[in-house]
Amino acid sequence: MLETDPVDLLIADESLEVTEGARARKVLLLDAPALVERAREVADEVIVWCDDLRERELVPAEVLVTDLVEALTGVDLVWLRLPKSLGALDEYAELVATHADPEVRLVAGGRVKHMTLSMNEVLQAHFGSVNASRGRQKSRVLHARLPYPADPTWPRGKKHADLDIELWAHGNTFATTKVDAGTRVMVDKLGQVGKLVGGGPSTAATEGGALQILDMGCGNGILATLLAKRFRTANVMASDVSWAAVEATRLTAAANKVRVDVLWRDGLTDFADNSLDIIVTNPPFHIGNTKDSTPALEMFTEASRVLRKGGELWCVYNSHLPWRARLNELVGTTKVIDQNPKYTLTRTEVR
């Protein structure tokens, strides 16, 4: 069983206080996997949706749902860990207000230091009643009732004429439909990707096969899609731990009429040794609101295994991070391709 924290406990306790012990018929846990057992105490049916694959893998399979819209039918109580992104909160609120029971109550909790008044405003766009609880252990919850059903506004698309690309996103997709500043640094140098392995718009990899290219941590799919447009004969793949990113990348690739094999995956463990020619990545150094470089550093180690000798690992990261030294140590010879005070772009040639 997952360990609960003060936010989880407050969400559950506030729900019981409001209902005075009455049971819910069907409760949905949104990005709150640790609350399964508590939810079973207050509801006849419990279902769980997690955007992050790593959280899904910690939840009993029998309560996981794969189609959130369909699963919302009959839900009269929602427990939500407030997401970092207002877009994610907006999409969740929109879905709950439109597809759940008209009497649904949404109880959303977070750490006070990560909560803003904008969260209240997002919920007020979808619910007639929104109020905040008293704080406890530096945590607070928002209660939302009286939903306003509406036509869906997510996912959303945006054309970027300067790049000749249309980007699509769900609310929880990193950067949504924008080109974030770090990714932009890599986008401006994509013409250099593949030069070490002989890559070009019509070039196949050595030994007669198609280039195997992976965009790891694909977000809205901008890198994978631009690479698929450039390397027409390559096998371009994209992976992410976020469902919102995976689905956004599929939509972006389709909108731009390119083929990208999109995978909902955590890390590189599913890839065979020496199976890839190129990896491009804008790796996160946060999990939720918590700084954590562990996934990125683990990926560097795995990249040295799955990339062929002479392959390329392209990485853009915050300039304050000491990752060039780690890339040299874990993967191979690393060269700075571009750098500004905020972001550094490196290319590593695999030993």
C-alpha positions as CSV (number, residue, x, y, z in Angstrom):
1,M,0.0,0.0,0.0
2,L,1.3,3.5,-0.9
3,E,2.1,5.8,2.0
4,T,-0.2,8.7,2.4
5,D,1.0,12.2,3.2
6,P,-0.7,15.2,4.9
7,V,-2.4,16.3,1.6
8,D,-3.9,12.8,1.1
9,L,-5.1,12.7,4.6
10,L,-6.7,16.1,4.5
11,I,-8.5,15.3,1.2
12,A,-10.1,12.2,2.8
13,D,-10.8,13.9,6.2
14,E,-12.4,17.0,4.5
15,S,-14.7,14.7,2.4
16,L,-15.9,12.9,5.5
17,E,-16.5,16.1,7.4
18,V,-18.7,17.6,4.5
19,T,-20.7,14.4,4.0
20,E,-21.0,13.7,7.7
21,G,-20.1,10.0,7.1
22,A,-22.5,9.4,4.1
23,R,-21.1,7.0,1.6
24,A,-20.4,8.0,-2.0
25,R,-21.6,5.7,-4.8
26,K,-18.6,6.1,-7.0
27,V,-15.3,7.9,-6.2
28,L,-12.7,8.8,-8.8
29,L,-9.1,9.4,-7.6
30,L,-7.3,11.7,-10.0
31,D,-3.5,11.5,-9.6
32,A,-4.0,10.4,-6.0
33,P,-2.9,6.8,-6.0
34,A,-2.2,6.6,-2.2
35,L,-5.9,7.1,-1.4
36,V,-7.3,3.9,-2.7
37,E,-7.8,2.2,0.7
38,R,-9.3,5.4,2.3
39,A,-11.6,5.7,-0.7
40,R,-12.9,2.2,-0.2
41,E,-14.0,3.2,3.3
42,V,-16.3,5.9,1.9
43,A,-17.5,4.7,-1.5
44,D,-19.2,1.7,-3.0
45,E,-16.9,1.8,-6.1
46,V,-13.4,3.2,-6.4
47,I,-11.7,4.0,-9.7
48,V,-8.3,5.6,-10.3
49,W,-6.8,7.7,-13.1
50,C,-3.1,8.6,-13.0
51,D,-1.4,10.6,-15.8
52,D,2.0,9.4,-14.7
53,L,2.8,5.9,-15.7
54,R,5.0,5.5,-12.6
55,E,2.1,6.2,-10.3
56,R,-0.3,3.9,-12.3
57,E,2.1,1.0,-11.8
58,L,1.6,1.3,-8.0
59,V,-2.2,1.0,-8.2
60,P,-4.1,-2.3,-8.1
61,A,-5.0,-3.1,-11.7
62,E,-8.7,-3.7,-10.9
63,V,-9.3,-0.1,-10.1
64,L,-7.4,1.6,-12.9
65,V,-9.3,3.1,-15.8
66,T,-8.0,3.7,-19.3
67,D,-10.8,5.9,-20.7
68,L,-11.3,8.9,-18.3
69,V,-14.4,10.3,-20.0
70,E,-16.2,6.9,-20.0
71,A,-15.2,6.2,-16.4
72,L,-16.7,9.5,-15.1
73,T,-20.2,8.3,-15.7
74,G,-21.9,8.1,-12.3
75,V,-19.0,9.5,-10.3
76,D,-20.4,11.6,-7.4
77,L,-17.1,12.2,-5.6
78,V,-13.6,13.1,-7.0
79,W,-10.4,13.3,-5.0
80,L,-7.7,15.2,-6.8
81,R,-4.1,16.0,-6.0
82,L,-3.8,19.5,-7.3
83,P,-1.5,19.4,-10.4
84,K,1.4,21.8,-11.0
85,S,-0.1,23.0,-14.2
86,L,-3.2,25.2,-14.4
87,G,-3.9,23.6,-17.8
88,A,-4.1,20.2,-16.2
89,L,-6.5,21.5,-13.5
90,D,-8.7,23.1,-16.2
91,E,-9.0,20.0,-18.2
92,Y,-9.7,17.8,-15.2
93,A,-12.3,20.3,-14.0
94,E,-13.9,20.5,-17.4
95,L,-14.1,16.7,-17.7
96,V,-15.6,16.3,-14.2
97,A,-18.1,19.1,-14.6
98,T,-19.3,17.8,-18.0
99,H,-19.3,14.0,-17.6
100,A,-19.7,13.2,-13.9
101,D,-22.9,13.0,-11.9
102,P,-24.7,16.4,-11.6
103,E,-24.3,16.1,-7.8
104,V,-20.6,15.5,-8.0
105,R,-18.3,17.0,-5.4
106,L,-14.6,17.6,-6.2
107,V,-12.2,17.8,-3.4
108,A,-8.7,18.9,-4.5
109,G,-5.8,19.1,-2.2
110,G,-2.2,20.4,-2.3
111,R,0.6,22.0,-0.3
112,V,-0.2,25.6,0.6
113,K,3.2,26.8,-0.9
114,H,2.2,25.4,-4.3
115,M,-1.4,26.7,-4.3
116,T,-2.5,30.0,-5.9
117,L,-5.7,31.9,-6.2
118,S,-5.6,31.1,-9.9
119,M,-6.5,27.5,-9.0
120,N,-9.7,28.9,-7.4
121,E,-10.5,30.8,-10.6
122,V,-10.0,27.8,-12.8
123,L,-12.4,25.8,-10.7
124,Q,-14.9,28.7,-10.6
125,A,-15.1,28.5,-14.4
126,H,-16.5,25.0,-14.1
127,F,-18.4,24.9,-10.8
128,G,-20.9,27.2,-9.2
129,S,-19.5,26.8,-5.7
130,V,-15.8,26.8,-4.8
131,N,-14.4,27.3,-1.3
132,A,-11.2,26.5,0.5
133,S,-10.7,24.6,3.7
134,R,-8.7,25.6,6.7
135,G,-5.0,24.7,6.4
136,R,-3.6,21.8,8.3
137,Q,0.1,20.6,8.3
138,K,0.8,23.2,5.6
139,S,-1.8,21.7,3.3
140,R,-5.2,22.8,2.1
141,V,-8.1,21.6,0.0
142,L,-10.5,23.3,-2.4
143,H,-14.1,22.1,-2.5
144,A,-16.0,22.4,-5.8
145,R,-19.7,21.7,-6.4
146,L,-22.6,22.6,-8.8
147,P,-20.9,21.7,-12.1
148,Y,-21.3,23.6,-15.3
149,P,-21.3,21.1,-18.2
150,A,-19.7,22.5,-21.3
151,D,-18.4,21.6,-24.8
152,P,-14.8,20.3,-24.5
153,T,-12.0,22.7,-25.1
154,W,-9.2,20.2,-24.6
155,P,-7.1,19.0,-26.4
156,R,-6.0,22.2,-28.1
157,G,-4.0,23.0,-31.2
158,K,-1.8,25.9,-32.3
159,K,0.0,26.6,-35.6
160,H,3.6,27.8,-35.4
161,A,4.2,29.3,-38.8
162,D,7.9,30.0,-38.2
163,L,8.5,26.3,-37.7
164,D,5.8,25.1,-40.1
165,I,4.3,22.9,-37.4
166,E,1.0,22.5,-35.6
167,L,1.3,21.6,-32.0
168,W,-1.4,19.8,-29.9
169,A,-1.7,19.4,-26.2
170,H,-3.7,18.2,-23.3
171,G,-3.8,20.3,-20.1
172,N,-1.1,18.2,-18.4
173,T,1.2,18.3,-21.5
174,F,4.6,20.0,-20.8
175,A,4.5,23.5,-22.4
176,T,1.0,22.7,-23.8
177,T,1.0,24.1,-27.3
178,K,3.9,26.4,-26.8
179,V,7.6,25.9,-27.7
180,D,9.3,26.2,-24.4
181,A,12.6,28.0,-24.2
182,G,14.8,25.0,-23.6
183,T,13.3,22.9,-26.4
184,R,13.7,26.0,-28.7
185,V,17.4,25.8,-28.2
186,M,17.4,22.3,-29.6
187,V,14.9,23.0,-32.3
188,D,17.3,25.7,-33.7
189,K,20.1,23.0,-34.0
190,L,18.1,20.0,-35.3
191,G,19.8,20.4,-38.7
192,Q,23.0,19.1,-37.0
193,V,21.3,16.0,-35.6
194,G,22.5,12.7,-37.2
195,K,25.7,14.1,-38.7
196,L,27.9,11.7,-36.6
197,V,26.0,8.7,-37.9
198,G,25.7,9.9,-41.4
199,G,22.2,11.0,-41.1
200,G,20.3,13.2,-43.6
201,P,16.8,13.6,-44.9
202,S,17.1,10.6,-47.2
203,T,19.9,8.8,-45.4
204,A,19.6,5.3,-44.0
205,A,21.7,4.1,-41.1
206,T,24.8,2.1,-41.5
207,E,24.4,-1.7,-42.2
208,G,21.5,-1.0,-44.5
209,G,18.8,-0.3,-41.9
210,A,16.7,2.8,-41.3
211,L,17.9,5.2,-38.6
212,Q,16.3,4.5,-35.2
213,I,15.6,7.8,-33.5
214,L,13.9,8.3,-30.1
215,D,12.6,11.6,-28.6
216,M,12.6,10.7,-25.0
217,G,10.3,12.8,-22.8
218,C,8.4,13.9,-25.9
219,G,5.9,16.5,-24.4
220,N,3.8,17.9,-27.2
221,G,5.8,16.0,-29.8
222,I,7.6,19.0,-31.4
223,L,11.0,17.3,-31.6
224,A,9.7,13.9,-32.8
225,T,7.6,15.6,-35.4
226,L,10.3,17.8,-36.8
227,L,12.7,14.9,-36.9
228,A,10.1,12.8,-38.7
229,K,9.7,15.6,-41.3
230,R,13.5,15.7,-41.8
231,F,14.4,12.0,-41.7
232,R,11.7,10.7,-44.0
233,T,13.1,7.1,-44.1
234,A,13.9,6.9,-40.4
235,N,11.9,5.1,-37.7
236,V,11.1,8.0,-35.4
237,M,9.8,7.1,-31.9
238,A,8.7,9.2,-29.0
239,S,8.2,8.2,-25.4
240,D,7.0,9.8,-22.2
241,V,5.8,8.8,-18.7
242,S,2.8,11.2,-19.1
243,W,-0.4,10.1,-20.8
244,A,-1.1,13.7,-21.7
245,A,2.3,13.9,-23.5
246,V,1.8,10.6,-25.3
247,E,-1.6,11.6,-26.6
248,A,-0.5,15.1,-27.5
249,T,2.4,13.7,-29.5
250,R,0.1,11.4,-31.4
251,L,-2.1,14.4,-32.3
252,T,0.8,16.6,-33.3
253,A,2.3,13.9,-35.6
254,A,-1.1,13.3,-37.2
255,A,-1.8,17.0,-37.7
256,N,1.6,17.3,-39.5
257,K,1.1,14.2,-41.5
258,V,4.2,12.3,-40.3
259,R,4.6,8.9,-38.8
260,V,5.8,8.7,-35.2
261,D,5.7,5.6,-33.1
262,V,4.5,6.9,-29.7
263,L,5.1,4.9,-26.6
264,W,3.8,5.4,-23.0
265,R,7.0,4.3,-21.3
266,D,9.2,4.9,-18.3
267,G,12.9,5.1,-19.2
268,L,14.7,3.0,-21.7
269,T,14.4,-0.5,-20.1
270,D,12.2,-1.8,-22.9
271,F,14.8,-1.0,-25.5
272,A,17.4,-3.7,-26.5
273,D,21.1,-3.1,-26.3
274,N,22.6,-1.2,-29.3
275,S,19.2,-0.7,-30.8
276,L,19.1,3.1,-31.4
277,D,21.1,5.6,-33.4
278,I,19.9,8.9,-32.0
279,I,18.2,10.0,-28.8
280,V,17.1,13.6,-28.3
281,T,15.8,14.7,-24.9
282,N,14.8,17.7,-22.9
283,P,14.8,15.7,-19.6
284,P,12.9,17.0,-16.5
285,F,14.6,17.6,-13.3
286,H,11.3,17.8,-11.4
287,I,8.8,15.1,-10.4
288,G,5.6,17.2,-9.8
289,N,6.8,20.1,-7.6
290,T,9.8,18.3,-6.3
291,K,13.3,18.7,-7.8
292,D,14.7,15.3,-8.7
293,S,17.4,14.7,-11.3
294,T,17.5,10.9,-10.6
295,P,15.3,9.9,-13.7
296,A,17.5,12.0,-16.0
297,L,20.8,10.5,-14.6
298,E,19.4,7.0,-14.9
299,M,18.4,7.7,-18.5
300,F,22.0,8.7,-19.3
301,T,23.3,5.4,-18.0
302,E,20.7,3.5,-20.0
303,A,21.4,5.6,-23.1
304,S,25.0,4.2,-23.2
305,R,23.5,0.7,-23.4
306,V,20.8,1.2,-26.0
307,L,22.7,3.5,-28.3
308,R,25.0,2.0,-30.9
309,K,28.7,2.9,-30.8
310,G,29.0,6.2,-32.5
311,G,25.4,7.0,-31.9
312,E,24.3,10.5,-30.7
313,L,22.6,11.6,-27.5
314,W,21.3,15.2,-27.8
315,C,20.4,16.8,-24.5
316,V,19.2,20.3,-23.5
317,Y,19.1,21.2,-19.8
318,N,19.3,24.0,-17.4
319,S,22.7,25.5,-17.5
320,H,23.3,25.4,-13.7
321,L,23.1,21.5,-13.8
322,P,26.5,19.8,-14.0
323,W,25.3,17.3,-16.6
324,R,28.1,17.7,-19.2
325,A,30.5,16.0,-16.8
326,R,28.0,13.3,-16.0
327,L,27.4,12.7,-19.8
328,N,31.1,12.5,-20.4
329,E,31.4,10.0,-17.5
330,L,28.3,7.8,-18.3
331,V,27.9,8.0,-22.1
332,G,30.8,9.4,-24.1
333,T,32.5,12.4,-25.5
334,T,30.2,15.4,-24.9
335,K,30.4,18.7,-26.8
336,V,28.5,21.9,-26.0
337,I,26.6,22.8,-29.2
338,D,24.8,25.9,-27.8
339,Q,24.6,27.6,-24.5
340,N,23.0,30.7,-22.9
341,P,22.6,31.7,-19.3
342,K,19.5,29.5,-18.9
343,Y,20.0,26.5,-21.1
344,T,22.8,24.3,-22.5
345,L,22.6,22.0,-25.5
346,T,25.0,19.1,-25.7
347,R,25.8,16.3,-28.2
348,T,27.3,13.1,-26.8
349,E,29.0,10.6,-29.1
350,V,28.6,7.1,-27.6
351,R,31.8,5.3,-26.9
